[in-house]
């Protein structure tokens, strides 16, 4: 079963760009489904995540906000 990473972001967010780079680097080695959600396209997501983005969730569990811990995400995906 392929893990799913949901990445909450928005255009123009430099922290989101940094997180996306990390996610793509990890994804090249450890396959997972990536579901990127632009919070500006959904009012409920915008209210929930505006002050926290980027947010990364793995299989429904929010793991990181603002920054992605690359080592931790690798460990969880490999586990």
N, CA, C and O atoms as a GROMACS GRO file, in nm:
protein
  316
    1UNK      N    1   0.084  -0.119   0.000
    1UNK     CA    2   0.000   0.000   0.000
    1UNK      C    3   0.088   0.125   0.000
    1UNK      O    4   0.176   0.139   0.086
    2UNK      N    5   0.066   0.212  -0.095
    2UNK     CA    6   0.146   0.334  -0.108
    2UNK      C    7   0.100   0.438  -0.008
    2UNK      O    8  -0.019   0.470  -0.003
    3UNK      N    9   0.192   0.493   0.071
    3UNK     CA   10   0.154   0.600   0.164
    3UNK      C   11   0.109   0.725   0.088
    3UNK      O   12   0.149   0.747  -0.027
    4UNK      N   13   0.027   0.806   0.153
    4UNK     CA   14  -0.020   0.931   0.094
    4UNK      C   15   0.025   1.048   0.180
    4UNK      O   16   0.000   1.052   0.300
    5UNK      N   17   0.090   1.142   0.116
    5UNK     CA   18   0.130   1.266   0.180
    5UNK      C   19   0.041   1.376   0.127
    5UNK      O   20   0.031   1.396   0.006
    6UNK      N   21  -0.025   1.448   0.218
    6UNK     CA   22  -0.105   1.564   0.180
    6UNK      C   23  -0.023   1.686   0.220
    6UNK      O   24   0.023   1.699   0.333
    7UNK      N   25  -0.006   1.776   0.123
    7UNK     CA   26   0.077   1.894   0.139
    7UNK      C   27  -0.011   2.017   0.122
    7UNK      O   28  -0.055   2.047   0.012
    8UNK      N   29  -0.037   2.087   0.232
    8UNK     CA   30  -0.119   2.208   0.229
    8UNK      C   31  -0.026   2.327   0.207
    8UNK      O   32   0.069   2.348   0.282
    9UNK      N   33  -0.057   2.404   0.103
    9UNK     CA   34   0.031   2.514   0.065
    9UNK      C   35  -0.052   2.623  -0.002
    9UNK      O   36  -0.174   2.615  -0.011
   10UNK      N   37   0.019   2.725  -0.049
   10UNK     CA   38  -0.044   2.828  -0.130
   10UNK      C   39   0.061   2.894  -0.217
   10UNK      O   40   0.180   2.892  -0.183
   11UNK      N   41   0.021   2.951  -0.328
   11UNK     CA   42   0.116   3.017  -0.418
   11UNK      C   43   0.185   3.134  -0.348
   11UNK      O   44   0.126   3.203  -0.266
   12UNK      N   45   0.312   3.154  -0.383
   12UNK     CA   46   0.386   3.267  -0.329
   12UNK      C   47   0.442   3.246  -0.191
   12UNK      O   48   0.493   3.340  -0.130
   13UNK      N   49   0.434   3.125  -0.139
   13UNK     CA   50   0.482   3.093  -0.004
   13UNK      C   51   0.621   3.031  -0.017
   13UNK      O   52   0.635   2.919  -0.066
   14UNK      N   53   0.724   3.105   0.028
   14UNK     CA   54   0.861   3.053   0.012
   14UNK      C   55   0.886   2.931   0.100
   14UNK      O   56   0.963   2.843   0.061
   15UNK      N   57   0.823   2.923   0.216
   15UNK     CA   58   0.838   2.802   0.299
   15UNK      C   59   0.774   2.682   0.230
   15UNK      O   60   0.823   2.570   0.241
   16UNK      N   61   0.665   2.706   0.158
   16UNK     CA   62   0.600   2.599   0.082
   16UNK      C   63   0.691   2.550  -0.029
   16UNK      O   64   0.701   2.430  -0.055
   17UNK      N   65   0.759   2.643  -0.096
   17UNK     CA   66   0.852   2.606  -0.202
   17UNK      C   67   0.965   2.518  -0.146
   17UNK      O   68   1.004   2.419  -0.207
   18UNK      N   69   1.016   2.557  -0.029
   18UNK     CA   70   1.123   2.479   0.035
   18UNK      C   71   1.073   2.339   0.071
   18UNK      O   72   1.142   2.240   0.048
   19UNK      N   73   0.954   2.332   0.128
   19UNK     CA   74   0.896   2.203   0.168
   19UNK      C   75   0.871   2.116   0.046
   19UNK      O   76   0.896   1.995   0.051
   20UNK      N   77   0.822   2.174  -0.064
   20UNK     CA   78   0.796   2.099  -0.187
   20UNK      C   79   0.925   2.038  -0.242
   20UNK      O   80   0.925   1.924  -0.288
   21UNK      N   81   1.034   2.112  -0.235
   21UNK     CA   82   1.164   2.062  -0.279
   21UNK      C   83   1.205   1.940  -0.198
   21UNK      O   84   1.254   1.842  -0.254
   22UNK      N   85   1.186   1.946  -0.068
   22UNK     CA   86   1.220   1.833   0.019
   22UNK      C   87   1.130   1.713  -0.013
   22UNK      O   88   1.179   1.600  -0.023
   23UNK      N   89   1.001   1.737  -0.028
   23UNK     CA   90   0.908   1.628  -0.059
   23UNK      C   91   0.944   1.560  -0.191
   23UNK      O   92   0.942   1.437  -0.200
   24UNK      N   93   0.977   1.637  -0.291
   24UNK     CA   94   1.012   1.578  -0.421
   24UNK      C   95   1.144   1.500  -0.412
   24UNK      O   96   1.158   1.396  -0.476
   25UNK      N   97   1.239   1.550  -0.334
   25UNK     CA   98   1.366   1.479  -0.317
   25UNK      C   99   1.343   1.344  -0.250
   25UNK      O  100   1.398   1.243  -0.292
   26UNK      N  101   1.261   1.342  -0.146
   26UNK     CA  102   1.231   1.217  -0.076
   26UNK      C  103   1.152   1.124  -0.166
   26UNK      O  104   1.176   1.003  -0.170
   27UNK      N  105   1.057   1.180  -0.238
   27UNK     CA  106   0.970   1.100  -0.325
   27UNK      C  107   1.048   1.028  -0.436
   27UNK      O  108   1.005   0.923  -0.484
   28UNK      N  109   1.161   1.085  -0.476
   28UNK     CA  110   1.244   1.021  -0.579
   28UNK      C  111   1.305   0.891  -0.528
   28UNK      O  112   1.341   0.804  -0.606
   29UNK      N  113   1.317   0.878  -0.394
   29UNK     CA  114   1.378   0.759  -0.334
   29UNK      C  115   1.276   0.667  -0.268
   29UNK      O  116   1.287   0.544  -0.276
   30UNK      N  117   1.177   0.725  -0.204
   30UNK     CA  118   1.076   0.649  -0.131
   30UNK      C  119   0.939   0.687  -0.188
   30UNK      O  120   0.887   0.794  -0.156
   31UNK      N  121   0.880   0.601  -0.270
   31UNK     CA  122   0.756   0.637  -0.337
   31UNK      C  123   0.640   0.662  -0.241
   31UNK      O  124   0.619   0.588  -0.144
   32UNK      N  125   0.565   0.767  -0.270
   32UNK     CA  126   0.441   0.796  -0.200
   32UNK      C  127   0.354   0.880  -0.291
   32UNK      O  128   0.402   0.948  -0.381
   33UNK      N  129   0.223   0.874  -0.266
   33UNK     CA  130   0.129   0.958  -0.340
   33UNK      C  131   0.134   1.097  -0.278
   33UNK      O  132   0.126   1.112  -0.157
   34UNK      N  133   0.148   1.198  -0.362
   34UNK     CA  134   0.152   1.336  -0.314
   34UNK      C  135   0.026   1.408  -0.358
   34UNK      O  136  -0.005   1.417  -0.477
   35UNK      N  137  -0.047   1.459  -0.260
   35UNK     CA  138  -0.172   1.532  -0.284
   35UNK      C  139  -0.149   1.674  -0.233
   35UNK      O  140  -0.161   1.702  -0.114
   36UNK      N  141  -0.116   1.765  -0.327
   36UNK     CA  142  -0.093   1.904  -0.287
   36UNK      C  143  -0.225   1.980  -0.293
   36UNK      O  144  -0.296   1.976  -0.394
   37UNK      N  145  -0.255   2.049  -0.185
   37UNK     CA  146  -0.381   2.124  -0.176
   37UNK      C  147  -0.352   2.272  -0.155
   37UNK      O  148  -0.289   2.312  -0.057
   38UNK      N  149  -0.399   2.352  -0.248
   38UNK     CA  150  -0.386   2.497  -0.241
   38UNK      C  151  -0.495   2.549  -0.148
   38UNK      O  152  -0.613   2.542  -0.181
   39UNK      N  153  -0.455   2.599  -0.033
   39UNK     CA  154  -0.555   2.642   0.066
   39UNK      C  155  -0.636   2.762   0.019
   39UNK      O  156  -0.743   2.789   0.073
   40UNK      N  157  -0.586   2.834  -0.080
   40UNK     CA  158  -0.661   2.949  -0.130
   40UNK      C  159  -0.780   2.908  -0.217
   40UNK      O  160  -0.863   2.992  -0.252
   41UNK      N  161  -0.789   2.781  -0.251
   41UNK     CA  162  -0.899   2.731  -0.334
   41UNK      C  163  -1.015   2.676  -0.251
   41UNK      O  164  -1.117   2.634  -0.306
   42UNK      N  165  -1.001   2.677  -0.119
   42UNK     CA  166  -1.103   2.619  -0.031
   42UNK      C  167  -1.111   2.703   0.096
   42UNK      O  168  -1.013   2.712   0.171
   43UNK      N  169  -1.226   2.765   0.120
   43UNK     CA  170  -1.240   2.855   0.235
   43UNK      C  171  -1.212   2.786   0.369
   43UNK      O  172  -1.149   2.845   0.456
   44UNK      N  173  -1.258   2.663   0.384
   44UNK     CA  174  -1.236   2.592   0.510
   44UNK      C  175  -1.087   2.564   0.531
   44UNK      O  176  -1.035   2.582   0.641
   45UNK      N  177  -1.018   2.520   0.426
   45UNK     CA  178  -0.874   2.496   0.437
   45UNK      C  179  -0.800   2.626   0.463
   45UNK      O  180  -0.703   2.629   0.540
   46UNK      N  181  -0.844   2.733   0.400
   46UNK     CA  182  -0.780   2.863   0.419
   46UNK      C  183  -0.789   2.905   0.566
   46UNK      O  184  -0.690   2.949   0.625
   47UNK      N  185  -0.908   2.892   0.624
   47UNK     CA  186  -0.926   2.928   0.765
   47UNK      C  187  -0.840   2.840   0.856
   47UNK      O  188  -0.780   2.888   0.952
   48UNK      N  189  -0.836   2.712   0.826
   48UNK     CA  190  -0.766   2.617   0.913
   48UNK      C  191  -0.614   2.629   0.905
   48UNK      O  192  -0.545   2.615   1.006
   49UNK      N  193  -0.562   2.655   0.785
   49UNK     CA  194  -0.417   2.645   0.765
   49UNK      C  195  -0.345   2.777   0.737
   49UNK      O  196  -0.222   2.777   0.726
   50UNK      N  197  -0.415   2.887   0.724
   50UNK     CA  198  -0.353   3.012   0.681
   50UNK      C  199  -0.227   3.047   0.761
   50UNK      O  200  -0.125   3.084   0.703
   51UNK      N  201  -0.234   3.037   0.891
   51UNK     CA  202  -0.121   3.077   0.977
   51UNK      C  203  -0.022   2.964   1.001
   51UNK      O  204   0.075   2.982   1.075
   52UNK      N  205  -0.043   2.848   0.939
   52UNK     CA  206   0.040   2.730   0.970
   52UNK      C  207   0.116   2.675   0.851
   52UNK      O  208   0.202   2.589   0.869
   53UNK      N  209   0.089   2.721   0.730
   53UNK     CA  210   0.146   2.656   0.612
   53UNK      C  211   0.297   2.676   0.603
   53UNK      O  212   0.350   2.774   0.653
   54UNK      N  213   0.364   2.582   0.538
   54UNK     CA  214   0.310   2.459   0.486
   54UNK      C  215   0.282   2.357   0.596
   54UNK      O  216   0.348   2.357   0.700
   55UNK      N  217   0.186   2.272   0.572
   55UNK     CA  218   0.153   2.161   0.662
   55UNK      C  219   0.163   2.033   0.580
   55UNK      O  220   0.114   2.025   0.467
   56UNK      N  221   0.227   1.932   0.639
   56UNK     CA  222   0.244   1.803   0.573
   56UNK      C  223   0.181   1.696   0.661
   56UNK      O  224   0.212   1.685   0.779
   57UNK      N  225   0.093   1.618   0.601
   57UNK     CA  226   0.028   1.507   0.671
   57UNK      C  227   0.062   1.378   0.598
   57UNK      O  228   0.069   1.374   0.476
   58UNK      N  229   0.083   1.273   0.676
   58UNK     CA  230   0.111   1.141   0.621
   58UNK      C  231  -0.001   1.047   0.662
   58UNK      O  232  -0.023   1.024   0.781
   59UNK      N  233  -0.071   0.993   0.564
   59UNK     CA  234  -0.182   0.902   0.589
   59UNK      C  235  -0.279   0.955   0.694
   59UNK      O  236  -0.322   0.883   0.784
   60UNK      N  237  -0.312   1.084   0.682
   60UNK     CA  238  -0.411   1.146   0.769
   60UNK      C  239  -0.358   1.206   0.897
   60UNK      O  240  -0.433   1.273   0.969
   61UNK      N  241  -0.231   1.186   0.929
   61UNK     CA  242  -0.172   1.241   1.052
   61UNK      C  243  -0.084   1.360   1.018
   61UNK      O  244   0.013   1.348   0.944
   62UNK      N  245  -0.119   1.478   1.073
   62UNK     CA  246  -0.036   1.596   1.050
   62UNK      C  247   0.097   1.578   1.122
   62UNK      O  248   0.102   1.556   1.243
   63UNK      N  249   0.205   1.589   1.045
   63UNK     CA  250   0.338   1.568   1.101
   63UNK      C  251   0.417   1.697   1.117
   63UNK      O  252   0.485   1.716   1.217
   64UNK      N  253   0.408   1.785   1.018
   64UNK     CA  254   0.493   1.903   1.018
   64UNK      C  255   0.415   2.026   0.978
   64UNK      O  256   0.322   2.019   0.898
   65UNK      N  257   0.454   2.140   1.036
   65UNK     CA  258   0.406   2.268   0.989
   65UNK      C  259   0.526   2.363   0.984
   65UNK      O  260   0.617   2.352   1.066
   66UNK      N  261   0.524   2.453   0.890
   66UNK     CA  262   0.631   2.550   0.862
   66UNK      C  263   0.752   2.486   0.795
   66UNK      O  264   0.798   2.536   0.692
   67UNK      N  265   0.804   2.378   0.849
   67UNK     CA  266   0.923   2.312   0.795
   67UNK      C  267   0.902   2.161   0.796
   67UNK      O  268   0.830   2.107   0.880
   68UNK      N  269   0.966   2.093   0.701
   68UNK     CA  270   0.960   1.947   0.694
   68UNK      C  271   1.089   1.891   0.752
   68UNK      O  272   1.198   1.928   0.710
   69UNK      N  273   1.076   1.802   0.849
   69UNK     CA  274   1.191   1.730   0.904
   69UNK      C  275   1.219   1.613   0.809
   69UNK      O  276   1.152   1.510   0.815
   70UNK      N  277   1.317   1.632   0.723
   70UNK     CA  278   1.344   1.534   0.617
   70UNK      C  279   1.377   1.397   0.673
   70UNK      O  280   1.327   1.296   0.623
   71UNK      N  281   1.459   1.391   0.776
   71UNK     CA  282   1.497   1.262   0.835
   71UNK      C  283   1.376   1.191   0.896
   71UNK      O  284   1.360   1.070   0.879
   72UNK      N  285   1.293   1.266   0.965
   72UNK     CA  286   1.174   1.207   1.028
   72UNK      C  287   1.077   1.154   0.923
   72UNK      O  288   1.022   1.045   0.939
   73UNK      N  289   1.056   1.230   0.816
   73UNK     CA  290   0.964   1.184   0.713
   73UNK      C  291   1.019   1.059   0.643
   73UNK      O  292   0.943   0.966   0.614
   74UNK      N  293   1.146   1.056   0.617
   74UNK     CA  294   1.208   0.936   0.558
   74UNK      C  295   1.186   0.814   0.649
   74UNK      O  296   1.150   0.706   0.603
   75UNK      N  297   1.209   0.834   0.778
   75UNK     CA  298   1.194   0.725   0.874
   75UNK      C  299   1.051   0.672   0.873
   75UNK      O  300   1.029   0.550   0.872
   76UNK      N  301   0.955   0.762   0.872
   76UNK     CA  302   0.815   0.720   0.874
   76UNK      C  303   0.773   0.650   0.744
   76UNK      O  304   0.696   0.554   0.747
   77UNK      N  305   0.823   0.698   0.634
   77UNK     CA  306   0.791   0.636   0.506
   77UNK      C  307   0.856   0.499   0.491
   77UNK      O  308   0.798   0.409   0.430
   78UNK      N  309   0.974   0.483   0.545
   78UNK     CA  310   1.046   0.357   0.533
   78UNK      C  311   0.995   0.253   0.631
   78UNK      O  312   1.011   0.133   0.609
   79UNK      N  313   0.932   0.302   0.741
   79UNK     CA  314   0.891   0.214   0.851
   79UNK      C  315   0.783   0.122   0.819
   79UNK      O  316   0.741   0.044   0.904
   0.00000   0.00000   0.00000
